[in-house]
Amino acid sequence: MSKKTVMFGETEALPAIGQGTWYMGEKNSLRSQEVTALRTGIELGLTLIDTAEMYADGKAEEVVGEAIKGVRDKVYLVSKVYPWNAAGQKGMTACEASLRRLGTDYLDLYLLHWRGEYGLEETVGLMETLQRQGKIRRWGVSNLDAEDMQALWQVPGGQACATNQVLYHLASRGIEYDLLPWCQQQQMPVMAYCPLAQAGRLRSGLMTHPVVNEIAQRHRASPAQILLAWVISHQGVIAIPKAGSPEHVRDNAQALEITLSDEEIAMLADAFPAPGHKTPLDMV
């Protein structure tokens, strides 16, 4: 397996493709398949697993907990806290509940899911307390735009933020205008959720687009693999696609082997141009 990695800090190299868990845990009938998919991913080197207390009201964390039993030390475990839990005792309680569901005593990374009513100072204070207690190793944010990140940078301790997790795929390139360059300048990795776009017409349009398919044929790859290869071709970007079956996980892992040429990246940019002006941050 290719060793495409992204540096988290000065010493930690993480795989450029991880595993997302949104929509996992929603159907008991799929649980064993979801657990098997996550375990398959770990075996293939997709050792970053991203989840959240929000996903299936904590049941996605339970699925992850089952999947990482006996292999916790091989996994880089990420979860996220609701904005209304992101300070004080509420945050302590939320983190402890996530740890219980995950069957572990620490998170590698804990993210603010999106910005809410609590001040960034209060959330940073919570994260620092959880770090001192050994419950989390690092912390970051999700769904914060460039202006929010600059505000975070002004908060004491805010520059310890390890990542920003945002929606990013070939048909949603707004972060390239200011947010992605800013994060790259700070040498702060970006985690791309929905790197294949959400299910539905947009995703279907990406997968069936003639340019995407032409490049896929060149590489003897699937359109999804080309879309993932495009996301991780950007400096400091990790893709976290959700895959509910071992077959999908294997497909995702093989995207680590694909390197797009400059010509192919230009073809994709022509087909799906980045906006030349500031656009609102896409969120789902």
LUMZA-278763 format. One record per residue (C-alpha): x, y, z; residue in three letters. Coordinates in Angstrom, 3 decimals. Example, Ala and Ser with C-alpha at 12.3 -4.5 7.8 and 13.67 -1.06 7.14 Angstrom:
BEGIN
<site <12.300; -4.500; 7.800>; Ala>;
<site <13.670; -1.060; 7.140>; Ser>;
***
This chain:
BEGIN
<site <0.000; 0.000; 0.000>; Met>;
<site <1.275; 3.479; -0.856>; Ser>;
<site <2.445; 5.561; 2.081>; Lys>;
<site <0.751; 8.862; 1.238>; Lys>;
<site <0.594; 10.669; 4.542>; Thr>;
<site <-0.112; 14.099; 5.987>; Val>;
<site <1.888; 15.491; 8.906>; Met>;
<site <-0.021; 16.340; 12.088>; Phe>;
<site <2.468; 18.462; 13.968>; Gly>;
<site <6.163; 17.731; 13.647>; Glu>;
<site <6.167; 14.049; 14.537>; Thr>;
<site <2.848; 12.431; 13.577>; Glu>;
<site <2.216; 11.194; 10.025>; Ala>;
<site <-1.378; 10.164; 9.320>; Leu>;
<site <-2.737; 8.370; 6.243>; Pro>;
<site <-4.039; 10.791; 3.625>; Ala>;
<site <-7.290; 8.808; 3.527>; Ile>;
<site <-9.141; 7.923; 6.703>; Gly>;
<site <-12.569; 6.512; 7.503>; Gln>;
<site <-15.696; 8.564; 8.135>; Gly>;
<site <-18.666; 7.176; 10.077>; Thr>;
<site <-21.545; 9.554; 9.376>; Trp>;
<site <-24.772; 7.510; 8.988>; Tyr>;
<site <-23.197; 4.483; 10.675>; Met>;
<site <-25.042; 3.029; 13.653>; Gly>;
<site <-28.466; 3.957; 12.312>; Glu>;
<site <-29.582; 0.395; 11.493>; Lys>;
<site <-28.845; -2.562; 13.761>; Asn>;
<site <-29.087; -4.846; 10.732>; Ser>;
<site <-25.981; -3.167; 9.228>; Leu>;
<site <-23.891; -3.090; 12.397>; Arg>;
<site <-21.730; -6.166; 11.816>; Ser>;
<site <-21.056; -5.074; 8.209>; Gln>;
<site <-20.059; -1.583; 9.413>; Glu>;
<site <-17.747; -3.037; 12.064>; Val>;
<site <-16.170; -5.325; 9.455>; Thr>;
<site <-15.727; -2.388; 7.071>; Ala>;
<site <-13.911; -0.321; 9.706>; Leu>;
<site <-11.701; -3.267; 10.687>; Arg>;
<site <-10.875; -3.890; 7.021>; Thr>;
<site <-9.870; -0.249; 6.703>; Gly>;
<site <-7.571; -0.476; 9.713>; Ile>;
<site <-5.900; -3.551; 8.205>; Glu>;
<site <-5.407; -1.647; 4.921>; Leu>;
<site <-3.757; 1.287; 6.701>; Gly>;
<site <-6.768; 3.640; 6.878>; Leu>;
<site <-6.109; 4.031; 10.589>; Thr>;
<site <-7.667; 7.471; 11.088>; Leu>;
<site <-11.317; 7.011; 12.105>; Ile>;
<site <-13.596; 10.037; 12.422>; Asp>;
<site <-16.863; 10.002; 14.347>; Thr>;
<site <-19.014; 12.312; 16.495>; Ala>;
<site <-21.477; 12.285; 19.366>; Glu>;
<site <-24.028; 13.573; 16.842>; Met>;
<site <-23.858; 10.587; 14.483>; Tyr>;
<site <-26.860; 8.322; 15.145>; Ala>;
<site <-27.078; 9.851; 18.644>; Asp>;
<site <-23.846; 8.191; 19.709>; Gly>;
<site <-24.488; 4.826; 18.069>; Lys>;
<site <-21.792; 5.479; 15.438>; Ala>;
<site <-19.305; 5.805; 18.304>; Glu>;
<site <-20.503; 2.441; 19.603>; Glu>;
<site <-19.874; 0.868; 16.188>; Val>;
<site <-16.368; 2.359; 16.171>; Val>;
<site <-15.805; 1.108; 19.726>; Gly>;
<site <-16.619; -2.423; 18.629>; Glu>;
<site <-14.386; -2.139; 15.545>; Ala>;
<site <-11.308; -0.933; 17.451>; Ile>;
<site <-11.462; -3.501; 20.260>; Lys>;
<site <-8.005; -5.034; 20.570>; Gly>;
<site <-6.476; -2.633; 18.012>; Val>;
<site <-6.967; 0.736; 19.763>; Arg>;
<site <-3.236; 1.441; 19.722>; Asp>;
<site <-3.188; 1.207; 15.895>; Lys>;
<site <-5.978; 3.761; 15.435>; Val>;
<site <-5.961; 7.572; 15.355>; Tyr>;
<site <-9.367; 8.225; 16.881>; Leu>;
<site <-11.266; 11.457; 16.213>; Val>;
<site <-14.626; 12.498; 17.655>; Ser>;
<site <-16.581; 15.738; 17.758>; Lys>;
<site <-18.566; 17.632; 20.385>; Val>;
<site <-21.852; 19.472; 19.784>; Tyr>;
<site <-21.403; 23.269; 20.008>; Pro>;
<site <-23.891; 23.448; 22.894>; Trp>;
<site <-21.708; 20.998; 24.848>; Asn>;
<site <-18.418; 22.709; 24.014>; Ala>;
<site <-17.586; 24.363; 27.346>; Ala>;
<site <-17.363; 23.697; 31.066>; Gly>;
<site <-19.003; 20.733; 32.773>; Gln>;
<site <-21.215; 20.038; 29.751>; Lys>;
<site <-18.100; 19.456; 27.692>; Gly>;
<site <-16.518; 17.199; 30.304>; Met>;
<site <-19.699; 15.106; 30.456>; Thr>;
<site <-19.977; 14.922; 26.654>; Ala>;
<site <-16.360; 13.821; 26.256>; Cys>;
<site <-16.680; 11.161; 28.963>; Glu>;
<site <-19.845; 9.822; 27.285>; Ala>;
<site <-18.008; 9.588; 23.935>; Ser>;
<site <-15.122; 7.752; 25.597>; Leu>;
<site <-17.529; 5.258; 27.183>; Arg>;
<site <-19.258; 4.558; 23.868>; Arg>;
<site <-15.896; 4.177; 22.134>; Leu>;
<site <-14.538; 1.894; 24.847>; Gly>;
<site <-11.349; 3.901; 25.286>; Thr>;
<site <-9.882; 6.224; 27.887>; Asp>;
<site <-8.582; 8.862; 25.461>; Tyr>;
<site <-9.201; 10.462; 22.072>; Leu>;
<site <-6.332; 11.302; 19.752>; Asp>;
<site <-8.261; 14.339; 18.512>; Leu>;
<site <-11.445; 16.074; 19.722>; Tyr>;
<site <-13.168; 18.611; 17.491>; Leu>;
<site <-15.704; 21.377; 18.001>; Leu>;
<site <-18.353; 20.204; 15.490>; His>;
<site <-19.358; 23.721; 14.455>; Trp>;
<site <-19.277; 27.141; 16.047>; Arg>;
<site <-22.129; 27.876; 18.470>; Gly>;
<site <-23.017; 30.308; 21.225>; Glu>;
<site <-20.089; 29.531; 23.507>; Tyr>;
<site <-17.125; 31.846; 23.031>; Gly>;
<site <-14.037; 30.330; 21.451>; Leu>;
<site <-12.175; 31.131; 24.698>; Glu>;
<site <-14.517; 28.836; 26.633>; Glu>;
<site <-14.111; 26.005; 24.129>; Thr>;
<site <-10.313; 26.331; 24.134>; Val>;
<site <-10.443; 26.253; 27.945>; Gly>;
<site <-12.454; 23.013; 27.841>; Leu>;
<site <-10.014; 21.423; 25.385>; Met>;
<site <-7.026; 22.396; 27.525>; Glu>;
<site <-8.675; 20.900; 30.627>; Thr>;
<site <-9.418; 17.646; 28.795>; Leu>;
<site <-5.801; 17.526; 27.618>; Gln>;
<site <-4.496; 18.007; 31.168>; Arg>;
<site <-6.735; 15.168; 32.313>; Gln>;
<site <-5.366; 12.893; 29.577>; Gly>;
<site <-8.788; 12.426; 27.989>; Lys>;
<site <-7.733; 13.971; 24.679>; Ile>;
<site <-4.308; 14.297; 23.106>; Arg>;
<site <-5.062; 17.114; 20.682>; Arg>;
<site <-8.035; 19.248; 19.710>; Trp>;
<site <-9.333; 21.007; 16.625>; Gly>;
<site <-12.408; 22.435; 14.960>; Val>;
<site <-14.876; 21.650; 12.194>; Ser>;
<site <-16.894; 23.873; 9.856>; Asn>;
<site <-15.013; 27.069; 10.741>; Leu>;
<site <-14.394; 29.521; 7.902>; Asp>;
<site <-11.311; 31.722; 7.424>; Ala>;
<site <-12.707; 34.550; 9.537>; Glu>;
<site <-13.532; 32.129; 12.382>; Asp>;
<site <-10.042; 30.656; 12.227>; Met>;
<site <-8.464; 34.092; 12.446>; Gln>;
<site <-10.656; 34.812; 15.482>; Ala>;
<site <-9.510; 31.518; 17.040>; Leu>;
<site <-5.883; 32.505; 16.423>; Trp>;
<site <-6.412; 35.610; 18.590>; Gln>;
<site <-7.657; 33.541; 21.562>; Val>;
<site <-5.003; 32.522; 24.125>; Pro>;
<site <-4.147; 28.899; 23.331>; Gly>;
<site <-6.117; 29.012; 20.065>; Gly>;
<site <-3.061; 28.387; 17.931>; Gln>;
<site <-2.820; 24.877; 19.397>; Ala>;
<site <-5.727; 23.927; 17.093>; Cys>;
<site <-4.567; 20.818; 15.218>; Ala>;
<site <-6.970; 20.775; 12.257>; Thr>;
<site <-10.092; 22.178; 10.641>; Asn>;
<site <-12.531; 19.607; 9.236>; Gln>;
<site <-14.642; 21.023; 6.408>; Val>;
<site <-16.694; 19.909; 3.433>; Leu>;
<site <-14.463; 19.660; 0.367>; Tyr>;
<site <-14.777; 17.860; -2.940>; His>;
<site <-14.271; 18.532; -6.649>; Leu>;
<site <-17.658; 20.263; -7.016>; Ala>;
<site <-17.246; 22.314; -3.810>; Ser>;
<site <-13.954; 24.204; -4.017>; Arg>;
<site <-14.777; 27.391; -2.129>; Gly>;
<site <-12.177; 26.733; 0.593>; Ile>;
<site <-9.441; 27.158; -2.028>; Glu>;
<site <-10.097; 30.915; -2.155>; Tyr>;
<site <-8.882; 31.768; 1.363>; Asp>;
<site <-9.416; 29.052; 3.990>; Leu>;
<site <-7.221; 26.309; 2.515>; Leu>;
<site <-4.282; 28.646; 1.722>; Pro>;
<site <-4.504; 30.090; 5.241>; Trp>;
<site <-4.436; 26.613; 6.818>; Cys>;
<site <-1.518; 25.617; 4.582>; Gln>;
<site <0.333; 28.771; 5.631>; Gln>;
<site <-0.112; 27.747; 9.287>; Gln>;
<site <0.969; 24.191; 8.353>; Gln>;
<site <-2.330; 23.017; 9.784>; Met>;
<site <-3.902; 19.969; 8.092>; Pro>;
<site <-7.418; 20.143; 6.691>; Val>;
<site <-9.733; 17.126; 6.943>; Met>;
<site <-12.150; 16.889; 4.008>; Ala>;
<site <-15.522; 15.403; 4.845>; Tyr>;
<site <-17.903; 14.273; 2.076>; Cys>;
<site <-14.911; 14.085; -0.332>; Pro>;
<site <-17.139; 12.222; -2.805>; Leu>;
<site <-20.036; 14.679; -2.293>; Ala>;
<site <-23.254; 13.725; -0.539>; Gln>;
<site <-25.475; 11.013; -1.959>; Ala>;
<site <-27.904; 12.291; -4.586>; Gly>;
<site <-27.824; 14.191; -7.848>; Arg>;
<site <-24.571; 16.083; -7.221>; Leu>;
<site <-22.675; 12.927; -6.339>; Arg>;
<site <-24.161; 11.123; -9.309>; Ser>;
<site <-23.131; 14.012; -11.580>; Gly>;
<site <-19.554; 13.805; -10.342>; Leu>;
<site <-19.346; 10.037; -10.763>; Met>;
<site <-20.753; 10.115; -14.301>; Thr>;
<site <-18.897; 13.205; -15.528>; His>;
<site <-17.034; 12.418; -18.772>; Pro>;
<site <-13.754; 14.012; -17.659>; Val>;
<site <-13.742; 12.121; -14.352>; Val>;
<site <-14.498; 8.915; -16.224>; Asn>;
<site <-11.830; 9.508; -18.867>; Glu>;
<site <-9.199; 9.946; -16.145>; Ile>;
<site <-10.542; 6.900; -14.284>; Ala>;
<site <-10.104; 4.791; -17.428>; Gln>;
<site <-6.516; 5.994; -17.814>; Arg>;
<site <-5.736; 4.771; -14.304>; His>;
<site <-7.921; 1.667; -14.506>; Arg>;
<site <-9.667; 3.096; -11.477>; Ala>;
<site <-13.195; 3.965; -10.419>; Ser>;
<site <-14.514; 7.545; -10.602>; Pro>;
<site <-14.657; 7.570; -6.778>; Ala>;
<site <-10.954; 6.733; -6.596>; Gln>;
<site <-10.137; 9.627; -8.930>; Ile>;
<site <-12.211; 12.016; -6.796>; Leu>;
<site <-10.377; 10.899; -3.650>; Leu>;
<site <-6.995; 11.127; -5.393>; Ala>;
<site <-7.889; 14.701; -6.408>; Trp>;
<site <-8.772; 15.721; -2.841>; Val>;
<site <-5.545; 14.343; -1.357>; Ile>;
<site <-3.439; 15.848; -4.153>; Ser>;
<site <-3.735; 19.140; -2.230>; His>;
<site <-1.028; 19.879; 0.296>; Gln>;
<site <-2.009; 19.002; 3.852>; Gly>;
<site <-5.465; 17.578; 3.024>; Val>;
<site <-6.806; 14.308; 4.450>; Ile>;
<site <-9.981; 12.780; 2.977>; Ala>;
<site <-12.386; 10.958; 5.299>; Ile>;
<site <-14.907; 9.115; 3.094>; Pro>;
<site <-17.513; 6.919; 4.761>; Lys>;
<site <-17.579; 3.333; 3.545>; Ala>;
<site <-20.179; 0.985; 4.948>; Gly>;
<site <-18.839; -2.193; 3.345>; Ser>;
<site <-15.411; -3.865; 3.074>; Pro>;
<site <-15.574; -3.560; -0.741>; Glu>;
<site <-15.977; 0.227; -0.555>; His>;
<site <-13.159; 0.450; 1.980>; Val>;
<site <-10.836; -1.456; -0.351>; Arg>;
<site <-11.737; 0.897; -3.193>; Asp>;
<site <-10.982; 3.907; -0.992>; Asn>;
<site <-7.648; 2.484; 0.138>; Ala>;
<site <-6.562; 1.893; -3.473>; Gln>;
<site <-6.983; 5.618; -4.162>; Ala>;
<site <-3.795; 6.105; -2.105>; Leu>;
<site <-1.948; 4.455; -5.003>; Glu>;
<site <-3.142; 6.968; -7.600>; Ile>;
<site <-1.117; 10.053; -8.475>; Thr>;
<site <-2.832; 12.419; -10.881>; Leu>;
<site <-0.677; 14.189; -13.460>; Ser>;
<site <-0.598; 17.981; -13.742>; Asp>;
<site <-2.519; 17.605; -17.002>; Glu>;
<site <-5.246; 15.545; -15.315>; Glu>;
<site <-5.551; 18.019; -12.449>; Ile>;
<site <-5.888; 20.809; -15.027>; Ala>;
<site <-8.596; 18.845; -16.863>; Met>;
<site <-10.565; 18.458; -13.628>; Leu>;
<site <-10.084; 22.152; -12.815>; Ala>;
<site <-11.481; 23.096; -16.235>; Asp>;
<site <-14.496; 20.841; -15.709>; Ala>;
<site <-15.084; 22.018; -12.127>; Phe>;
<site <-13.521; 25.489; -11.733>; Pro>;
<site <-12.841; 26.922; -8.295>; Ala>;
<site <-14.733; 30.170; -7.549>; Pro>;
<site <-12.648; 33.279; -8.121>; Gly>;
<site <-14.239; 35.083; -5.161>; His>;
<site <-15.209; 34.459; -1.548>; Lys>;
<site <-18.172; 32.092; -1.138>; Thr>;
<site <-19.971; 30.965; 2.042>; Pro>;
<site <-18.474; 27.839; 3.605>; Leu>;
<site <-20.366; 24.759; 2.390>; Asp>;
<site <-21.767; 22.621; 5.200>; Met>;
<site <-24.033; 19.597; 5.436>; Val>;
***
